[in-house]
Amino acid sequence: MASAGLAAEWVSRYTVTGKRQWVEGTEEAARAAGVHLDEPRTTERRAPCGDFVPELGESGPCANVAGSWRHPTEAFLDTLPRDPAELHRQLDQAAQDVPGGPLAVAADVLATAWVPEDLRAALYQALAKLPDLTVSDRAANLDGRVGVALRAGPGRRRGRSSWTPPPGGSSVNG
C-alpha cells in the first residue's frame, strides 16, 4: 500500500529553456534538416501517485501499480535485492533493450525521492561493477550544476549513458 505522501497528488514541472549546447552540428543545420526543436516553455502536470505517464500501461490506483525499473514504486523497491552482485545481474537483465543500458535503468530508480538508503548504496555498488563505468568528480551539466558524473560507454552494446546525481541529494542534474 502506498504511503499517504506517495498517494497524494504530485506536480511535475518540466521546463524547456531553449539553451542548447551542440556537440555536433548547429541549431540552424538541424532546423534546415527538419528536426523539431522545442521552444522555451514550462509544462505542469498533476497526477495521483506521481503517475504522469499513464500510457505506459503501468498505471492504476496507487496500491494496484506493480511498478518496474522504469516506473518504480515502494512495492517494487521492496522486492529489489540489497546484494550488489544480484542487483547488478538484475539491472543488466532489465536493460537488455534500454538505450543507455544499466546506468539509464538505475538512474530512473535513483532519481526518485524514496529509494531507501540501503538500496541506494547497493545500486551504486552494482553500478561500480559495470566494466566501462567512468566516474568524474566535479562534473558540470549543461546548466553548470556540479556533481559526480557517472558514464557508461562508449562501446556499450546499448549506447552511451551519463548521469550526474547532485551532491547530497536525490534529484537529477541532467
OpenMM code with the backbone's topology and positions (N, CA, C; nanometers):
from openmm import Vec3, app, unit

residues = "MET ALA SER ALA GLY LEU ALA ALA GLU TRP VAL SER ARG TYR THR VAL THR GLY LYS ARG GLN TRP VAL GLU GLY THR GLU GLU ALA ALA ARG ALA ALA GLY VAL HIS LEU ASP GLU PRO ARG THR THR GLU ARG ARG ALA PRO CYS GLY ASP PHE VAL PRO GLU LEU GLY GLU SER GLY PRO CYS ALA ASN VAL ALA GLY SER TRP ARG HIS PRO THR GLU ALA PHE LEU ASP THR LEU PRO ARG ASP PRO ALA GLU LEU HIS ARG GLN LEU ASP GLN ALA ALA GLN ASP VAL PRO GLY GLY PRO LEU ALA VAL ALA ALA ASP VAL LEU ALA THR ALA TRP VAL PRO GLU ASP LEU ARG ALA ALA LEU TYR GLN ALA LEU ALA LYS LEU PRO ASP LEU THR VAL SER ASP ARG ALA ALA ASN LEU ASP GLY ARG VAL GLY VAL ALA LEU ARG ALA GLY PRO GLY ARG ARG ARG GLY ARG SER SER TRP THR PRO PRO PRO GLY GLY SER SER VAL ASN GLY".split()
positions = [
    Vec3(0.0854, -0.1179, 0.0000),
    Vec3(0.0000, 0.0000, 0.0000),
    Vec3(0.0893, 0.1233, 0.0000),
    Vec3(0.0587, 0.2184, -0.0843),
    Vec3(0.1391, 0.3408, -0.0934),
    Vec3(0.1184, 0.4262, 0.0304),
    Vec3(0.2251, 0.4888, 0.0754),
    Vec3(0.2116, 0.5783, 0.1901),
    Vec3(0.1324, 0.7015, 0.1480),
    Vec3(0.0820, 0.7753, 0.2452),
    Vec3(-0.0025, 0.8917, 0.2152),
    Vec3(0.0699, 0.9920, 0.1272),
    Vec3(0.2007, 1.0131, 0.1512),
    Vec3(0.2756, 1.1085, 0.0702),
    Vec3(0.2851, 1.0666, -0.0750),
    Vec3(0.3083, 0.9381, -0.0971),
    Vec3(0.3194, 0.8899, -0.2349),
    Vec3(0.1844, 0.8848, -0.3045),
    Vec3(0.0781, 0.8616, -0.2301),
    Vec3(-0.0548, 0.8500, -0.2888),
    Vec3(-0.1185, 0.9860, -0.3159),
    Vec3(-0.0618, 1.0902, -0.2633),
    Vec3(-0.1173, 1.2244, -0.2834),
    Vec3(-0.1015, 1.2688, -0.4288),
    Vec3(-0.1620, 1.3797, -0.4610),
    Vec3(-0.1437, 1.4364, -0.5947),
    Vec3(-0.0030, 1.4946, -0.6056),
    Vec3(0.0655, 1.4609, -0.7127),
    Vec3(0.2006, 1.5091, -0.7380),
    Vec3(0.1964, 1.6144, -0.8464),
    Vec3(0.2970, 1.6998, -0.8475),
    Vec3(0.3104, 1.8019, -0.9512),
    Vec3(0.4423, 1.7783, -1.0236),
    Vec3(0.4355, 1.7757, -1.1563),
    Vec3(0.5554, 1.7642, -1.2389),
    Vec3(0.5681, 1.8931, -1.3190),
    Vec3(0.6790, 1.9593, -1.3028),
    Vec3(0.7031, 2.0830, -1.3757),
    Vec3(0.8247, 2.0604, -1.4651),
    Vec3(0.8039, 2.0699, -1.5948),
    Vec3(0.9085, 2.0430, -1.6935),
    Vec3(0.9329, 2.1722, -1.7706),
    Vec3(1.0569, 2.2171, -1.7693),
    Vec3(1.0900, 2.3433, -1.8352),
    Vec3(1.1904, 2.3199, -1.9465),
    Vec3(1.1562, 2.3681, -2.0639),
    Vec3(1.2489, 2.3699, -2.1773),
    Vec3(1.3018, 2.5121, -2.1829),
    Vec3(1.4315, 2.5282, -2.1610),
    Vec3(1.4896, 2.6625, -2.1549),
    Vec3(1.5232, 2.7184, -2.2924),
    Vec3(1.5416, 2.6294, -2.3885),
    Vec3(1.5863, 2.6758, -2.5201),
    Vec3(1.7377, 2.6866, -2.5290),
    Vec3(1.8052, 2.6755, -2.4131),
    Vec3(1.9519, 2.6777, -2.4136),
    Vec3(2.0002, 2.5397, -2.4557),
    Vec3(2.0763, 2.5350, -2.5613),
    Vec3(2.1291, 2.4081, -2.6106),
    Vec3(2.2783, 2.4207, -2.6316),
    Vec3(2.3469, 2.3125, -2.6058),
    Vec3(2.4890, 2.3067, -2.6350),
    Vec3(2.5060, 2.1953, -2.7369),
    Vec3(2.5419, 2.2313, -2.8568),
    Vec3(2.5525, 2.1346, -2.9652),
    Vec3(2.6872, 2.0646, -2.9582),
    Vec3(2.6832, 1.9334, -2.9542),
    Vec3(2.8054, 1.8541, -2.9540),
    Vec3(2.8572, 1.8434, -3.0966),
    Vec3(2.7640, 1.8326, -3.1892),
    Vec3(2.7981, 1.8236, -3.3301),
    Vec3(2.6910, 1.8982, -3.4091),
    Vec3(2.7290, 1.9738, -3.5089),
    Vec3(2.6332, 2.0474, -3.5904),
    Vec3(2.5897, 2.1772, -3.5240),
    Vec3(2.4831, 2.2351, -3.5801),
    Vec3(2.4303, 2.3611, -3.5295),
    Vec3(2.2781, 2.3554, -3.5265),
    Vec3(2.2196, 2.4481, -3.4533),
    Vec3(2.0735, 2.4560, -3.4495),
    Vec3(2.0182, 2.4871, -3.5882),
    Vec3(2.0856, 2.5761, -3.6600),
    Vec3(2.0408, 2.6127, -3.7948),
    Vec3(2.0400, 2.4901, -3.8860),
    Vec3(2.1446, 2.4080, -3.8791),
    Vec3(2.1516, 2.2879, -3.9626),
    Vec3(2.0424, 2.1889, -3.9246),
    Vec3(2.0151, 2.1757, -3.7957),
    Vec3(1.9110, 2.0846, -3.7501),
    Vec3(1.7746, 2.1307, -3.8003),
    Vec3(1.7459, 2.2594, -3.7876),
    Vec3(1.6172, 2.3115, -3.8366),
    Vec3(1.6049, 2.2941, -3.9871),
    Vec3(1.7154, 2.3189, -4.0593),
    Vec3(1.7146, 2.3032, -4.2047),
    Vec3(1.6876, 2.1582, -4.2443),
    Vec3(1.7296, 2.0651, -4.1593),
    Vec3(1.7083, 1.9232, -4.1869),
    Vec3(1.5698, 1.8770, -4.1421),
    Vec3(1.4892, 1.9686, -4.0876),
    Vec3(1.3537, 1.9353, -4.0470),
    Vec3(1.3407, 1.8806, -3.9059),
    Vec3(1.4451, 1.8956, -3.8251),
    Vec3(1.4386, 1.8491, -3.6868),
    Vec3(1.3543, 1.9470, -3.6057),
    Vec3(1.2536, 1.8925, -3.5344),
    Vec3(1.1690, 1.9764, -3.4492),
    Vec3(1.2419, 2.0041, -3.3189),
    Vec3(1.2599, 2.1286, -3.2858),
    Vec3(1.3248, 2.1680, -3.1605),
    Vec3(1.2211, 2.2378, -3.0735),
    Vec3(1.2090, 2.1919, -2.9494),
    Vec3(1.1133, 2.2523, -2.8574),
    Vec3(1.1474, 2.3980, -2.8334),
    Vec3(1.0444, 2.4792, -2.8302),
    Vec3(1.0611, 2.6204, -2.7966),
    Vec3(1.0566, 2.6343, -2.6447),
    Vec3(1.1155, 2.7396, -2.5908),
    Vec3(1.1128, 2.7584, -2.4448),
    Vec3(0.9692, 2.7599, -2.3919),
    Vec3(0.9472, 2.6818, -2.2844),
    Vec3(0.8150, 2.6763, -2.2214),
    Vec3(0.8253, 2.5986, -2.0913),
    Vec3(0.7243, 2.6112, -2.0086),
    Vec3(0.7137, 2.5304, -1.8874),
    Vec3(0.5794, 2.4593, -1.8917),
    Vec3(0.5826, 2.3294, -1.8682),
    Vec3(0.4619, 2.2477, -1.8672),
    Vec3(0.4442, 2.1940, -1.7259),
    Vec3(0.3226, 2.2007, -1.6768),
    Vec3(0.2934, 2.1480, -1.5441),
    Vec3(0.1831, 2.0450, -1.5551),
    Vec3(0.2059, 1.9271, -1.4926),
    Vec3(0.1046, 1.8218, -1.4903),
    Vec3(0.0826, 1.7793, -1.3459),
    Vec3(-0.0385, 1.7333, -1.3168),
    Vec3(-0.0732, 1.6834, -1.1837),
    Vec3(-0.1287, 1.5428, -1.1998),
    Vec3(-0.0895, 1.4550, -1.1043),
    Vec3(-0.1371, 1.3173, -1.1115),
    Vec3(-0.1261, 1.2512, -0.9748),
    Vec3(-0.2243, 1.1681, -0.9392),
    Vec3(-0.2120, 1.0925, -0.8143),
    Vec3(-0.0996, 0.9910, -0.8274),
    Vec3(-0.0293, 0.9672, -0.7184),
    Vec3(0.0782, 0.8665, -0.7122),
    Vec3(0.1953, 0.8991, -0.8036),
    Vec3(0.2032, 1.0200, -0.8564),
    Vec3(0.3115, 1.0532, -0.9481),
    Vec3(0.2984, 0.9818, -1.0809),
    Vec3(0.1785, 0.9407, -1.1177),
    Vec3(0.1541, 0.8650, -1.2407),
    Vec3(0.1326, 0.9621, -1.3572),
    Vec3(0.2422, 1.0233, -1.4025),
    Vec3(0.2334, 1.1262, -1.5057),
    Vec3(0.2232, 1.0711, -1.6466),
    Vec3(0.2529, 0.9419, -1.6642),
    Vec3(0.2521, 0.8839, -1.7987),
    Vec3(0.1681, 0.7562, -1.7967),
    Vec3(0.0362, 0.7699, -1.7850),
    Vec3(-0.0477, 0.6503, -1.7736),
    Vec3(-0.0437, 0.5626, -1.8983),
    Vec3(-0.0040, 0.6188, -2.0118),
    Vec3(0.0001, 0.5393, -2.1344),
    Vec3(0.1093, 0.4320, -2.1321),
    Vec3(0.1941, 0.4312, -2.0295),
    Vec3(0.2945, 0.3250, -2.0175),
    Vec3(0.2293, 0.1923, -1.9798),
    Vec3(0.1029, 0.1960, -1.9417),
    Vec3(0.0322, 0.0734, -1.9085),
    Vec3(0.0627, 0.0203, -1.7697),
    Vec3(0.1297, 0.0981, -1.6864),
    Vec3(0.1634, 0.0538, -1.5523),
    Vec3(0.0864, 0.1340, -1.4484),
    Vec3(-0.0185, 0.2026, -1.4917),
    Vec3(-0.0884, 0.2910, -1.4009),
    Vec3(-0.2112, 0.2231, -1.3413),
    Vec3(-0.2661, 0.2876, -1.2456),
    Vec3(-0.3850, 0.2390, -1.1782),
    Vec3(-0.3896, 0.2997, -1.0404),
    Vec3(-0.4873, 0.2597, -0.9605),
    Vec3(-0.4883, 0.3096, -0.8229),
    Vec3(-0.3539, 0.2787, -0.7575),
    Vec3(-0.3064, 0.3666, -0.6752),
    Vec3(-0.1716, 0.3555, -0.6185),
    Vec3(-0.1376, 0.2161, -0.5682),
    Vec3(-0.2273, 0.1549, -0.4954),
    Vec3(-0.1984, 0.0238, -0.4369),
    Vec3(-0.1915, -0.0856, -0.5422),
    Vec3(-0.2456, -0.0624, -0.6613),
    Vec3(-0.2508, -0.1658, -0.7638),
    Vec3(-0.1409, -0.1546, -0.8684),
    Vec3(-0.0525, -0.0577, -0.8565),
    Vec3(0.0547, -0.0420, -0.9529),
    Vec3(0.1715, -0.1282, -0.9074),
    Vec3(0.2077, -0.2260, -0.9911),
    Vec3(0.3137, -0.3193, -0.9536),
    Vec3(0.4496, -0.2512, -0.9524),
    Vec3(0.4709, -0.1580, -1.0418),
    Vec3(0.5991, -0.0901, -1.0506),
    Vec3(0.6974, -0.1672, -1.1369),
    Vec3(0.8035, -0.1002, -1.1732),
    Vec3(0.9075, -0.1580, -1.2572),
    Vec3(1.0312, -0.0708, -1.2442),
    Vec3(1.1378, -0.1093, -1.3125),
    Vec3(1.2583, -0.0267, -1.3123),
    Vec3(1.2292, 0.1107, -1.3710),
    Vec3(1.1464, 0.1184, -1.4733),
    Vec3(1.1168, 0.2461, -1.5383),
    Vec3(1.0115, 0.3265, -1.4627),
    Vec3(0.9332, 0.2599, -1.3792),
    Vec3(0.8252, 0.3239, -1.3039),
    Vec3(0.8269, 0.2671, -1.1623),
    Vec3(0.9314, 0.2997, -1.0844),
    Vec3(0.9460, 0.2372, -0.9525),
    Vec3(0.8388, 0.2815, -0.8535),
    Vec3(0.7948, 0.1870, -0.7754),
    Vec3(0.7008, 0.2129, -0.6664),
    Vec3(0.7641, 0.1603, -0.5376),
    Vec3(0.7048, 0.1949, -0.4247),
    Vec3(0.7546, 0.1424, -0.2969),
    Vec3(0.7549, -0.0097, -0.2976),
    Vec3(0.6463, -0.0696, -0.3475),
    Vec3(0.6368, -0.2158, -0.3501),
    Vec3(0.7469, -0.2757, -0.4367),
    Vec3(0.7738, -0.2159, -0.5521),
    Vec3(0.8794, -0.2656, -0.6396),
    Vec3(1.0160, -0.2526, -0.5725),
    Vec3(1.0424, -0.1365, -0.5124),
    Vec3(1.1711, -0.1150, -0.4465),
    Vec3(1.1929, -0.2157, -0.3342),
    Vec3(1.0851, -0.2530, -0.2644),
    Vec3(1.0955, -0.3505, -0.1556),
    Vec3(1.1382, -0.4881, -0.2065),
    Vec3(1.1098, -0.5189, -0.3348),
    Vec3(1.1451, -0.6508, -0.3894),
    Vec3(1.2901, -0.6586, -0.4374),
    Vec3(1.3559, -0.5455, -0.4533),
    Vec3(1.4919, -0.5475, -0.5065),
    Vec3(1.5922, -0.5975, -0.4025),
    Vec3(1.6875, -0.6796, -0.4477),
    Vec3(1.7874, -0.7304, -0.3536),
    Vec3(1.8826, -0.6200, -0.3097),
    Vec3(1.9408, -0.6378, -0.1930),
    Vec3(2.0400, -0.5420, -0.1435),
    Vec3(2.1816, -0.5927, -0.1687),
    Vec3(2.1930, -0.7119, -0.2249),
    Vec3(2.3227, -0.7672, -0.2618),
    Vec3(2.3665, -0.7047, -0.3952),
    Vec3(2.4779, -0.6310, -0.3989),
    Vec3(2.5197, -0.5615, -0.5210),
    Vec3(2.5396, -0.6533, -0.6417),
    Vec3(2.5910, -0.7751, -0.6208),
    Vec3(2.6120, -0.8662, -0.7342),
    Vec3(2.4781, -0.9083, -0.7954),
    Vec3(2.3806, -0.9422, -0.7114),
    Vec3(2.2491, -0.9809, -0.7619),
    Vec3(2.1779, -0.8599, -0.8240),
    Vec3(2.1929, -0.7454, -0.7630),
    Vec3(2.1333, -0.6232, -0.8169),
    Vec3(2.1940, -0.5907, -0.9534),
    Vec3(2.3246, -0.6084, -0.9680),
    Vec3(2.3924, -0.5870, -1.0966),
    Vec3(2.3345, -0.6810, -1.2025),
    Vec3(2.3157, -0.8076, -1.1662),
    Vec3(2.2590, -0.9047, -1.2604),
    Vec3(2.1187, -0.8622, -1.3041),
    Vec3(2.0369, -0.8198, -1.2078),
    Vec3(1.9005, -0.7782, -1.2410),
    Vec3(1.8998, -0.6501, -1.3249),
    Vec3(1.9890, -0.5557, -1.2937),
    Vec3(1.9999, -0.4328, -1.3734),
    Vec3(2.0351, -0.4665, -1.5175),
    Vec3(2.1338, -0.5533, -1.5356),
    Vec3(2.1773, -0.5905, -1.6694),
    Vec3(2.0648, -0.6580, -1.7464),
    Vec3(1.9906, -0.7444, -1.6797),
    Vec3(1.8782, -0.8131, -1.7425),
    Vec3(1.7681, -0.7133, -1.7797),
    Vec3(1.7382, -0.6204, -1.6907),
    Vec3(1.6323, -0.5219, -1.7161),
    Vec3(1.6695, -0.4256, -1.8275),
    Vec3(1.7996, -0.4101, -1.8546),
    Vec3(1.8471, -0.3104, -1.9507),
    Vec3(1.8709, -0.3669, -2.0903),
    Vec3(1.8283, -0.4882, -2.1172),
    Vec3(1.8579, -0.5512, -2.2454),
    Vec3(1.8196, -0.4657, -2.3653),
    Vec3(1.7054, -0.4014, -2.3616),
    Vec3(1.6595, -0.3206, -2.4750),
    Vec3(1.6489, -0.1727, -2.4410),
    Vec3(1.7209, -0.1288, -2.3393),
    Vec3(1.7120, 0.0106, -2.2954),
    Vec3(1.8336, 0.0883, -2.3462),
    Vec3(1.8110, 0.1945, -2.4256),
    Vec3(1.9249, 0.2780, -2.4652),
    Vec3(1.9936, 0.3324, -2.3399),
    Vec3(2.1241, 0.3219, -2.3361),
    Vec3(2.1978, 0.3670, -2.2185),
    Vec3(2.2264, 0.2557, -2.1204),
    Vec3(2.1644, 0.1395, -2.1387),
    Vec3(2.1950, 0.0221, -2.0588),
    Vec3(2.1645, 0.0342, -1.9113),
    Vec3(2.2369, -0.0421, -1.8284),
    Vec3(2.2099, -0.0475, -1.6848),
    Vec3(2.2181, 0.0878, -1.6149),
    Vec3(2.3047, 0.1764, -1.6615),
    Vec3(2.3149, 0.3075, -1.5970),
    Vec3(2.1851, 0.3856, -1.6134),
    Vec3(2.1263, 0.3811, -1.7312),
    Vec3(1.9995, 0.4517, -1.7544),
    Vec3(1.8873, 0.3921, -1.6700),
    Vec3(1.8855, 0.2600, -1.6569),
    Vec3(1.7827, 0.1939, -1.5758),
    Vec3(1.7986, 0.2333, -1.4291),
    Vec3(1.9209, 0.2270, -1.3788),
    Vec3(1.9460, 0.2630, -1.2393),
    Vec3(1.9144, 0.4101, -1.2144),
    Vec3(1.9447, 0.4960, -1.3104),
    Vec3(1.9188, 0.6393, -1.2935),
    Vec3(1.7699, 0.6667, -1.2760),
    Vec3(1.6836, 0.5903, -1.3451),
    Vec3(1.5388, 0.6080, -1.3275),
    Vec3(1.4991, 0.5826, -1.1829),
    Vec3(1.5568, 0.4797, -1.1230),
    Vec3(1.5243, 0.4468, -0.9849),
    Vec3(1.5869, 0.5480, -0.8899),
    Vec3(1.7156, 0.5771, -0.9096),
    Vec3(1.7865, 0.6676, -0.8190),
    Vec3(1.7333, 0.8111, -0.8244),
    Vec3(1.6674, 0.8471, -0.9334),
    Vec3(1.6128, 0.9822, -0.9459),
    Vec3(1.4864, 1.0023, -0.8633),
    Vec3(1.4288, 0.8932, -0.8124),
    Vec3(1.3112, 0.9080, -0.7269),
    Vec3(1.3560, 0.9490, -0.5878),
    Vec3(1.2650, 1.0042, -0.5135),
    Vec3(1.2990, 1.0567, -0.3808),
    Vec3(1.2797, 0.9542, -0.2701),
    Vec3(1.2350, 0.8337, -0.3034),
    Vec3(1.2012, 0.7408, -0.1960),
    Vec3(1.2815, 0.6108, -0.1978),
    Vec3(1.3987, 0.6092, -0.2579),
    Vec3(1.4836, 0.4901, -0.2547),
    Vec3(1.5462, 0.4791, -0.1155),
    Vec3(1.5226, 0.3671, -0.0470),
    Vec3(1.5821, 0.3523, 0.0863),
    Vec3(1.7355, 0.3589, 0.0783),
    Vec3(1.7960, 0.4066, 0.1858),
    Vec3(1.9404, 0.4282, 0.1878),
    Vec3(2.0191, 0.3006, 0.1563),
    Vec3(1.9748, 0.1857, 0.2100),
    Vec3(2.0481, 0.0614, 0.1841),
    Vec3(2.0400, 0.0208, 0.0369),
    Vec3(1.9260, 0.0459, -0.0269),
    Vec3(1.9123, 0.0145, -0.1694),
    Vec3(1.9934, 0.1123, -0.2541),
    Vec3(1.9918, 0.2407, -0.2176),
    Vec3(2.0707, 0.3412, -0.2906),
    Vec3(2.2194, 0.3015, -0.2889),
    Vec3(2.2700, 0.2619, -0.1730),
    Vec3(2.4104, 0.2202, -0.1623),
    Vec3(2.4371, 0.0962, -0.2478),
    Vec3(2.3460, -0.0001, -0.2429),
    Vec3(2.3638, -0.1228, -0.3212),
    Vec3(2.3594, -0.0943, -0.4716),
    Vec3(2.2738, -0.0006, -0.5141),
    Vec3(2.2682, 0.0355, -0.6565),
    Vec3(2.4000, 0.0967, -0.7029),
    Vec3(2.4566, 0.1863, -0.6233),
    Vec3(2.5858, 0.2445, -0.6610),
    Vec3(2.6945, 0.1370, -0.6653),
    Vec3(2.6902, 0.0419, -0.5702),
    Vec3(2.7880, -0.0665, -0.5706),
    Vec3(2.7688, -0.1563, -0.6929),
    Vec3(2.6439, -0.1786, -0.7332),
    Vec3(2.6156, -0.2587, -0.8528),
    Vec3(2.6655, -0.1872, -0.9784),
    Vec3(2.6454, -0.0555, -0.9843),
    Vec3(2.6935, 0.0209, -1.0995),
    Vec3(2.8458, 0.0170, -1.1077),
    Vec3(2.9117, 0.0123, -0.9942),
    Vec3(3.0585, 0.0072, -0.9931),
    Vec3(3.1102, -0.1188, -1.0623),
    Vec3(3.0253, -0.2195, -1.0778),
    Vec3(3.0647, -0.3435, -1.1440),
    Vec3(3.0564, -0.3335, -1.2964),
    Vec3(3.0018, -0.2242, -1.3506),
    Vec3(2.9976, -0.2085, -1.4967),
    Vec3(3.1410, -0.1983, -1.5476),
    Vec3(3.1779, -0.2781, -1.6477),
    Vec3(3.3174, -0.2803, -1.6926),
    Vec3(3.3646, -0.1500, -1.7560),
    Vec3(3.2728, -0.0720, -1.8082),
    Vec3(3.3121, 0.0516, -1.8775),
    Vec3(3.2667, 0.1777, -1.8055),
    Vec3(3.2360, 0.1666, -1.6762),
    Vec3(3.1916, 0.2822, -1.5990),
    Vec3(3.3096, 0.3756, -1.5723),
    Vec3(3.2881, 0.5042, -1.5961),
    Vec3(3.3857, 0.6051, -1.5557),
    Vec3(3.3155, 0.7013, -1.4613),
    Vec3(3.3895, 0.7497, -1.3639),
    Vec3(3.3363, 0.8417, -1.2645),
    Vec3(3.4212, 0.9673, -1.2668),
    Vec3(3.3560, 1.0814, -1.2800),
    Vec3(3.4261, 1.2102, -1.2789),
    Vec3(3.3679, 1.2961, -1.1679),
    Vec3(3.4530, 1.3406, -1.0752),
    Vec3(3.4011, 1.4282, -0.9708),
    Vec3(3.4030, 1.5724, -1.0212),
    Vec3(3.3178, 1.6518, -0.9666),
    Vec3(3.3063, 1.7938, -1.0020),
    Vec3(3.2753, 1.8150, -1.1497),
    Vec3(3.1894, 1.7310, -1.2059),
    Vec3(3.1459, 1.7464, -1.3445),
    Vec3(3.0232, 1.8364, -1.3477),
    Vec3(3.0150, 1.9209, -1.4484),
    Vec3(2.9012, 2.0126, -1.4604),
    Vec3(2.8093, 1.9669, -1.5733),
    Vec3(2.6778, 1.9815, -1.5516),
    Vec3(2.5848, 1.9536, -1.6607),
    Vec3(2.5752, 2.0781, -1.7483),
    Vec3(2.4850, 2.0771, -1.8451),
    Vec3(2.4762, 2.1892, -1.9394),
    Vec3(2.4318, 2.3192, -1.8735),
    Vec3(2.3653, 2.3093, -1.7584),
    Vec3(2.3255, 2.4296, -1.6854),
    Vec3(2.4318, 2.4760, -1.5869),
    Vec3(2.5445, 2.4045, -1.5811),
    Vec3(2.6531, 2.4426, -1.4918),
    Vec3(2.6415, 2.3882, -1.3507),
    Vec3(2.5389, 2.3072, -1.3230),
    Vec3(2.5258, 2.2463, -1.1901),
    Vec3(2.6303, 2.1365, -1.1769),
    Vec3(2.6989, 2.1333, -1.0652),
    Vec3(2.8111, 2.0423, -1.0454),
    Vec3(2.7703, 1.9207, -0.9627),
    Vec3(2.8231, 1.8074, -1.0018),
    Vec3(2.8004, 1.6832, -0.9288),
    Vec3(2.9026, 1.5810, -0.9733),
    Vec3(2.8816, 1.4576, -0.9353),
    Vec3(2.9675, 1.3480, -0.9781),
    Vec3(2.9025, 1.2862, -1.1013),
    Vec3(2.9757, 1.2784, -1.2115),
    Vec3(2.9208, 1.2224, -1.3352),
    Vec3(2.9556, 1.0749, -1.3448),
    Vec3(2.8548, 0.9957, -1.3714),
    Vec3(2.8727, 0.8537, -1.3978),
    Vec3(2.8481, 0.8343, -1.5467),
    Vec3(2.9413, 0.7684, -1.6140),
    Vec3(2.9258, 0.7453, -1.7580),
    Vec3(2.9552, 0.5998, -1.7894),
    Vec3(2.8741, 0.5421, -1.8758),
    Vec3(2.8988, 0.4071, -1.9262),
    Vec3(2.9080, 0.4175, -2.0776),
    Vec3(3.0196, 0.3786, -2.1338),
    Vec3(3.0418, 0.3860, -2.2775),
    Vec3(3.1670, 0.4663, -2.3025),
    Vec3(3.2039, 0.4928, -2.4252),
    Vec3(3.1375, 0.4382, -2.5443),
    Vec3(3.1635, 0.2889, -2.5563),
    Vec3(3.0912, 0.2276, -2.6471),
    Vec3(3.1131, 0.0876, -2.6709),
    Vec3(3.0127, -0.0032, -2.6023),
    Vec3(2.9263, 0.0515, -2.5182),
    Vec3(2.8231, -0.0338, -2.4597),
    Vec3(2.7344, -0.0819, -2.5721),
    Vec3(2.6913, -0.2031, -2.5642),
    Vec3(2.6091, -0.2590, -2.6709),
    Vec3(2.4779, -0.1839, -2.6877),
    Vec3(2.4407, -0.1043, -2.5870),
    Vec3(2.3136, -0.0322, -2.5949),
    Vec3(2.3346, 0.1180, -2.5944),
    Vec3(2.4520, 0.1651, -2.6230),
    Vec3(2.4748, 0.3082, -2.6315),
    Vec3(2.5342, 0.3666, -2.5060),
    Vec3(2.5710, 0.4911, -2.5132),
    Vec3(2.6364, 0.5626, -2.4036),
    Vec3(2.5306, 0.6289, -2.3165),
    Vec3(2.5570, 0.6315, -2.1884),
    Vec3(2.4664, 0.6973, -2.0957),
    Vec3(2.5498, 0.7720, -1.9942),
    Vec3(2.5005, 0.8862, -1.9499),
    Vec3(2.5667, 0.9559, -1.8408),
    Vec3(2.4611, 1.0123, -1.7481),
    Vec3(2.4990, 1.0259, -1.6223),
    Vec3(2.4064, 1.0723, -1.5202),
    Vec3(2.4858, 1.1481, -1.4171),
    Vec3(2.4347, 1.2616, -1.3736),
    Vec3(2.5047, 1.3448, -1.2755),
    Vec3(2.4146, 1.3652, -1.1548),
    Vec3(2.4247, 1.2746, -1.0547),
    Vec3(2.3472, 1.2976, -0.9331),
    Vec3(2.4120, 1.4114, -0.8538),
    Vec3(2.3336, 1.5018, -0.7983),
    Vec3(2.3931, 1.6120, -0.7234),
    Vec3(2.4458, 1.5671, -0.5883),
    Vec3(2.5422, 1.6386, -0.5329),
    Vec3(2.5939, 1.6014, -0.4017),
    Vec3(2.4849, 1.6094, -0.2959),
    Vec3(2.4725, 1.5037, -0.2150),
    Vec3(2.3835, 1.5050, -0.1007),
    Vec3(2.2362, 1.5064, -0.1325),
    Vec3(2.1960, 1.4714, -0.2533),
    Vec3(2.0539, 1.4748, -0.2857),
    Vec3(2.0128, 1.3624, -0.3760),
    Vec3(1.8853, 1.3576, -0.4095),
    Vec3(1.8372, 1.2527, -0.4956),
    Vec3(1.7768, 1.3067, -0.6243),
    Vec3(1.7784, 1.4388, -0.6435),
    Vec3(1.7275, 1.4929, -0.7695),
    Vec3(1.8338, 1.4747, -0.8772),
    Vec3(1.7908, 1.4775, -1.0016),
    Vec3(1.8820, 1.4534, -1.1124),
    Vec3(1.9247, 1.5860, -1.1726),
    Vec3(2.0547, 1.6016, -1.1927),
    Vec3(2.1078, 1.7241, -1.2529),
    Vec3(2.0929, 1.7256, -1.4033),
    Vec3(2.0934, 1.6156, -1.4684),
    Vec3(2.0801, 1.6170, -1.6144),
    Vec3(2.1367, 1.4965, -1.6789),
] * unit.nanometer
topology = app.Topology()
chain = topology.addChain("A")
for resn in residues:
    res = topology.addResidue(resn, chain)
    for name in ("N", "CA", "C"):
        topology.addAtom(name, app.Element.getBySymbol(name[0]), res)
